[in-house]
């Protein structure tokens, strides 16, 4: 987003001036929800905090087939989201039939990179790297989104939002600490970062067309199919088994709060705030993970976690206070009008037009 701190904000051209949505979405687009910026920020924060608890729940699924678990998680979430969409008068099958092939490919890419691919990359990274390594790398997502989102929209990145992204990424690193890794662990961590960024940026165009609930339902249905197919190819019949009571509770937590609630909150907040502002809230994920880890005995809460959380909060607040500002044209002063009028009079006397005079002046520079 363009940022000009010394100039006042221009009047909004549509009801949601801070979002990345088009001022005139057109008949094929879903109008942005009537959600104010504070409520949207709260939704984005709630969504990311819930996702942060998934790392704690994931520790309870360490012995469950990974891809099969992802298929179950996304499949259950897709069913529930489809029911919610139908009660709102938004049928998922009909919405998917209306999507052109280009949008269907975008939906498949969103599920493959931002959902299934992200989870696979994190799992692969943790095989040769300490868990803090992918956490720190993925924690750079707010900075990457703050730079890439406006560039993809044809705008100049905001220096203030990029600075807020640096604070959030730094805070996430402090919360998790650094860890040991090898080249493979670092590579998969970077792929996980790409997946985290794609979850927001690839969804921008789809969000305009489908809206938060339908997009969440369609993405989960697609991710469930992709995870199930990949699981069958890689694991065969071992891709799925009956979960224990603890594993079933963890899968239910993944499917309901972490997917249904968090996805709807996240995409609703992103639709109102825009991808680069909403992206800052992803820095809350490691904070939530650090705060909930002691509940199941997989971590502790110390000064580093408190200090890192404070940095993340500072970055989020800085980004939330940043408003899109555009330079207003400077008003023409009375002296300029008088000078131009006098010059026009002289030009009329000498037979030279004002445009000729201006052209001659610019050529003489």
C-alpha positions as CSV (number, residue, x, y, z in Angstrom):
1,X,0.0,0.0,0.0
2,X,1.1,3.5,-0.7
3,X,2.1,5.3,2.5
4,X,2.6,9.1,2.6
5,X,2.7,10.0,6.3
6,X,2.9,13.8,5.6
7,X,-0.3,14.0,3.5
8,X,-3.9,13.4,4.7
9,X,-5.8,10.4,3.5
10,X,-7.9,10.8,0.3
11,X,-11.6,10.4,0.6
12,X,-12.7,6.8,0.2
13,X,-14.0,5.8,-3.2
14,X,-16.0,2.8,-1.9
15,X,-17.3,1.7,1.5
16,X,-14.1,-0.3,2.3
17,X,-11.2,1.9,1.3
18,X,-8.6,-0.2,3.2
19,X,-9.4,-3.5,1.6
20,X,-7.8,-4.9,-1.5
21,X,-11.1,-5.4,-3.1
22,X,-12.0,-3.7,-6.3
23,X,-14.1,-0.5,-5.8
24,X,-16.6,-2.0,-8.2
25,X,-16.5,-5.7,-7.8
26,X,-18.9,-6.4,-10.6
27,X,-21.9,-8.8,-10.8
28,X,-19.7,-11.9,-10.4
29,X,-18.1,-10.8,-7.2
30,X,-19.3,-11.1,-3.6
31,X,-19.7,-7.8,-1.8
32,X,-17.4,-7.2,1.2
33,X,-19.3,-7.9,4.5
34,X,-20.5,-5.0,6.5
35,X,-17.7,-5.4,9.0
36,X,-15.8,-2.4,10.5
37,X,-12.0,-2.3,10.6
38,X,-11.9,-3.0,14.4
39,X,-14.2,-6.0,14.1
40,X,-12.2,-7.3,11.1
41,X,-8.9,-6.9,13.0
42,X,-10.5,-8.9,15.9
43,X,-11.6,-11.6,13.5
44,X,-8.2,-11.9,12.0
45,X,-6.6,-12.1,15.4
46,X,-9.0,-14.7,16.6
47,X,-8.5,-16.8,13.5
48,X,-4.7,-16.8,13.8
49,X,-4.8,-17.4,17.6
50,X,-7.0,-20.5,17.0
51,X,-4.6,-21.7,14.3
52,X,-1.8,-21.3,16.8
53,X,-3.4,-23.9,19.1
54,X,-3.2,-26.4,16.3
55,X,0.5,-27.0,17.0
56,X,-0.5,-28.1,20.5
57,X,-3.2,-30.4,19.2
58,X,-0.8,-31.7,16.5
59,X,1.4,-33.1,19.2
60,X,-1.4,-35.5,20.1
61,X,-1.5,-36.8,16.5
62,X,2.2,-37.7,16.2
63,X,1.4,-41.4,15.6
64,X,-1.6,-40.9,13.4
65,X,-1.2,-41.1,9.6
66,X,-0.5,-37.6,8.6
67,X,-2.1,-37.3,5.1
68,X,-5.1,-39.4,6.2
69,X,-5.5,-37.1,9.2
70,X,-5.4,-34.0,6.9
71,X,-8.0,-35.6,4.6
72,X,-10.3,-36.3,7.6
73,X,-9.8,-32.8,9.0
74,X,-10.5,-30.9,5.7
75,X,-13.3,-33.3,4.7
76,X,-15.3,-32.8,8.0
77,X,-14.7,-29.0,7.8
78,X,-15.9,-28.9,4.1
79,X,-19.1,-30.7,5.0
80,X,-19.9,-28.4,7.9
81,X,-19.0,-25.3,5.9
82,X,-21.1,-26.4,3.0
83,X,-24.1,-26.8,5.4
84,X,-23.4,-23.3,6.7
85,X,-23.2,-21.9,3.2
86,X,-26.4,-23.6,2.2
87,X,-28.3,-22.1,5.2
88,X,-27.1,-18.8,3.9
89,X,-28.5,-19.5,0.5
90,X,-25.0,-20.1,-1.0
91,X,-24.8,-23.6,-2.6
92,X,-21.2,-24.9,-2.8
93,X,-21.8,-27.2,-5.9
94,X,-23.5,-24.4,-7.9
95,X,-20.8,-21.9,-6.9
96,X,-18.0,-24.3,-8.1
97,X,-19.9,-24.9,-11.4
98,X,-19.9,-21.1,-12.0
99,X,-16.2,-20.8,-11.5
100,X,-14.2,-20.5,-14.8
101,X,-11.3,-22.9,-15.4
102,X,-8.8,-20.3,-14.4
103,X,-10.4,-19.9,-11.0
104,X,-10.7,-23.6,-10.5
105,X,-7.0,-23.9,-11.1
106,X,-6.4,-21.1,-8.6
107,X,-8.5,-23.0,-6.0
108,X,-6.5,-26.2,-6.6
109,X,-3.3,-24.2,-6.2
110,X,-4.5,-22.7,-3.0
111,X,-5.3,-26.1,-1.5
112,X,-2.1,-27.6,-2.7
113,X,0.2,-24.9,-1.5
114,X,-1.4,-23.1,1.3
115,X,-3.0,-26.1,3.0
116,X,-1.8,-29.6,2.1
117,X,1.6,-28.4,0.9
118,X,2.2,-26.2,3.9
119,X,1.5,-29.0,6.3
120,X,3.7,-31.5,4.4
121,X,6.5,-29.0,4.2
122,X,6.4,-28.4,8.0
123,X,6.4,-32.1,8.7
124,X,9.3,-32.7,6.3
125,X,11.3,-29.8,7.8
126,X,10.9,-31.1,11.3
127,X,12.5,-34.4,10.3
128,X,15.9,-32.9,10.0
129,X,15.5,-29.5,11.8
130,X,14.4,-28.5,15.2
131,X,10.8,-27.3,15.3
132,X,11.9,-23.7,15.9
133,X,13.5,-23.5,12.5
134,X,10.4,-23.8,10.3
135,X,8.6,-21.7,12.9
136,X,11.1,-18.8,12.6
137,X,11.1,-19.0,8.8
138,X,7.3,-19.2,8.5
139,X,7.2,-16.3,11.0
140,X,8.6,-14.1,8.1
141,X,5.3,-14.4,6.3
142,X,3.9,-11.0,7.5
143,X,6.9,-9.2,6.0
144,X,6.7,-11.2,2.7
145,X,3.0,-10.5,2.4
146,X,3.4,-6.8,3.3
147,X,5.8,-6.5,0.3
148,X,4.2,-8.9,-2.2
149,X,0.5,-8.1,-1.8
150,X,0.7,-4.5,-3.0
151,X,3.2,-5.4,-5.7
152,X,0.8,-8.0,-7.1
153,X,-2.0,-5.4,-7.0
154,X,0.2,-2.8,-8.9
155,X,0.9,-0.6,-5.9
156,X,4.0,0.4,-4.0
157,X,4.6,-1.4,-0.7
158,X,4.1,0.7,2.4
159,X,7.3,1.3,4.3
160,X,5.4,1.4,7.6
161,X,3.6,-1.9,6.9
162,X,6.9,-3.5,5.9
163,X,8.4,-2.2,9.2
164,X,5.5,-3.7,11.1
165,X,6.2,-7.0,9.3
166,X,9.8,-6.9,10.5
167,X,8.6,-6.4,14.1
168,X,6.2,-9.2,13.8
169,X,8.7,-11.6,12.2
170,X,11.3,-10.7,14.8
171,X,8.9,-11.2,17.6
172,X,7.9,-14.6,16.2
173,X,11.6,-15.6,16.1
174,X,12.1,-14.5,19.7
175,X,9.1,-16.5,20.9
176,X,10.3,-19.7,19.2
177,X,14.1,-19.2,19.5
178,X,16.6,-20.5,17.0
179,X,17.3,-24.2,16.3
180,X,19.7,-26.4,14.4
181,X,19.0,-27.6,10.9
182,X,20.6,-28.9,7.7
183,X,20.1,-27.8,4.1
184,X,17.0,-30.0,3.6
185,X,15.4,-28.7,6.8
186,X,16.0,-25.1,5.7
187,X,14.7,-25.8,2.2
188,X,11.4,-27.3,3.4
189,X,11.1,-24.5,5.9
190,X,11.2,-22.0,3.0
191,X,8.6,-24.1,1.1
192,X,6.4,-23.9,4.2
193,X,6.9,-20.1,4.2
194,X,5.8,-20.1,0.5
195,X,2.7,-22.1,1.5
196,X,1.8,-19.7,4.3
197,X,2.1,-16.7,2.0
198,X,0.1,-18.5,-0.7
199,X,-2.8,-19.1,1.7
200,X,-3.4,-15.4,1.7
201,X,-2.2,-14.1,-1.7
202,X,-3.6,-16.9,-3.9
203,X,-7.0,-16.5,-2.1
204,X,-7.4,-12.8,-2.8
205,X,-9.1,-13.1,-6.2
206,X,-11.2,-16.1,-5.1
207,X,-12.3,-14.2,-2.0
208,X,-13.8,-11.5,-4.2
209,X,-15.8,-14.1,-6.1
210,X,-16.8,-16.6,-3.4
211,X,-16.7,-14.7,-0.1
212,X,-15.3,-16.1,3.1
213,X,-17.6,-19.0,3.8
214,X,-17.8,-20.4,0.3
215,X,-14.1,-20.0,-0.2
216,X,-13.3,-21.8,3.0
217,X,-15.7,-24.6,2.1
218,X,-14.4,-25.0,-1.5
219,X,-10.7,-24.9,-0.3
220,X,-11.3,-27.5,2.3
221,X,-13.1,-29.8,-0.1
222,X,-10.3,-29.5,-2.6
223,X,-7.6,-30.0,0.1
224,X,-9.4,-33.1,1.4
225,X,-9.4,-34.6,-2.0
226,X,-5.8,-33.8,-2.6
227,X,-4.6,-35.1,0.8
228,X,-6.6,-38.3,0.3
229,X,-5.2,-38.9,-3.1
230,X,-1.6,-38.2,-2.0
231,X,-2.1,-40.4,1.0
232,X,-3.3,-43.3,-1.1
233,X,-0.4,-42.9,-3.5
234,X,2.3,-42.7,-0.8
235,X,0.9,-44.8,2.1
236,X,-1.7,-47.1,0.5
237,X,-4.1,-48.7,2.9
238,X,-2.1,-47.3,5.8
239,X,-3.2,-43.8,5.0
240,X,-6.2,-44.0,7.3
241,X,-7.1,-45.9,10.4
242,X,-9.6,-45.6,13.3
243,X,-8.3,-43.0,15.7
244,X,-8.0,-43.4,19.5
245,X,-10.2,-41.2,21.7
246,X,-7.4,-38.7,22.1
247,X,-6.7,-38.6,18.4
248,X,-10.4,-38.3,17.6
249,X,-10.6,-35.3,20.0
250,X,-7.5,-33.7,18.3
251,X,-9.0,-34.3,14.8
252,X,-12.2,-32.7,15.9
253,X,-10.4,-29.7,17.2
254,X,-8.5,-29.4,13.9
255,X,-11.7,-29.7,11.9
256,X,-14.0,-27.4,13.9
257,X,-12.2,-24.5,15.6
258,X,-8.9,-24.6,13.7
259,X,-10.5,-25.0,10.2
260,X,-14.1,-23.9,10.2
261,X,-14.0,-21.1,12.7
262,X,-10.4,-19.9,12.0
263,X,-10.7,-19.9,8.2
264,X,-14.0,-18.0,8.2
265,X,-12.6,-15.5,10.7
266,X,-9.4,-15.1,8.7
267,X,-10.9,-14.6,5.3
268,X,-13.6,-12.3,6.6
269,X,-10.9,-10.1,8.3
270,X,-8.7,-10.3,5.1
271,X,-11.6,-9.3,2.9
272,X,-12.0,-6.1,4.9
273,X,-8.4,-5.3,5.9
274,X,-6.6,-6.4,2.8
275,X,-4.0,-9.1,2.6
276,X,-1.0,-7.1,3.8
277,X,-2.7,-5.8,6.9
278,X,-4.3,-9.1,7.8
279,X,-1.0,-10.8,7.1
280,X,0.5,-9.1,10.2
281,X,-1.9,-11.1,12.4
282,X,-0.2,-14.4,11.3
283,X,2.5,-13.4,13.7
284,X,0.1,-14.3,16.5
285,X,0.3,-18.0,15.5
286,X,3.6,-18.8,17.3
287,X,2.4,-16.7,20.3
288,X,-0.7,-18.8,20.6
289,X,1.4,-22.0,20.2
290,X,3.8,-20.8,23.0
291,X,1.0,-19.9,25.3
292,X,-0.9,-23.2,24.9
293,X,2.1,-25.6,24.8
294,X,2.4,-25.8,28.6
295,X,-1.2,-27.0,28.8
296,X,-0.1,-30.4,27.3
297,X,3.4,-30.4,28.7
298,X,5.2,-29.7,25.4
299,X,6.8,-26.4,26.2
300,X,7.2,-23.6,28.8
301,X,6.5,-19.9,29.0
302,X,9.5,-17.8,29.8
303,X,10.9,-14.3,29.4
304,X,11.7,-14.9,25.7
305,X,8.1,-15.8,24.9
306,X,6.8,-12.7,26.8
307,X,9.3,-10.4,25.0
308,X,8.6,-11.9,21.6
309,X,4.9,-11.6,22.1
310,X,5.3,-7.9,23.0
311,X,7.2,-7.4,19.7
312,X,4.5,-9.2,17.7
313,X,1.8,-7.1,19.4
314,X,3.8,-3.9,18.6
315,X,4.0,-4.8,15.0
316,X,0.3,-5.7,14.7
317,X,-0.6,-2.4,16.4
318,X,1.7,-0.4,14.1
319,X,0.2,-2.1,11.0
320,X,-3.4,-1.6,12.3
321,X,-2.7,2.1,12.8
322,X,-1.3,2.5,9.3
323,X,-3.9,3.9,6.9
324,X,-3.8,4.0,3.2
325,X,-2.8,7.5,2.2
326,X,-2.5,9.1,-1.2
327,X,-1.1,12.4,-2.1
328,X,-3.7,15.1,-2.8
329,X,-3.0,17.4,-5.6
330,X,-1.7,20.7,-4.2
331,X,-4.2,23.5,-4.7
332,X,-3.2,26.2,-7.2
333,X,-2.2,29.3,-5.3
334,X,-3.7,32.7,-6.1
335,X,-0.3,34.0,-7.1
336,X,0.1,31.1,-9.7
337,X,-3.3,32.0,-11.2
338,X,-2.3,35.6,-11.5
339,X,1.0,34.7,-13.1
340,X,-0.6,32.3,-15.6
341,X,-3.2,34.9,-16.5
342,X,-0.5,37.5,-17.1
343,X,1.6,35.1,-19.2
344,X,-1.5,34.2,-21.2
345,X,-2.1,37.9,-22.0
346,X,1.5,38.4,-23.1
347,X,1.4,35.3,-25.2
348,X,-1.7,36.5,-26.9
349,X,0.1,39.8,-27.7
350,X,3.1,38.1,-29.1
351,X,1.2,35.4,-30.9
352,X,2.6,32.6,-28.8
353,X,0.3,30.1,-27.0
354,X,0.7,29.1,-23.3
355,X,1.3,25.5,-24.4
356,X,4.2,26.7,-26.7
357,X,5.7,28.7,-23.8
358,X,5.5,25.7,-21.4
359,X,7.0,23.4,-24.0
360,X,9.9,25.8,-24.6
361,X,10.6,26.0,-20.9
362,X,10.6,22.3,-20.4
363,X,12.9,21.8,-23.4
364,X,15.3,24.4,-22.0
365,X,15.8,22.4,-18.7
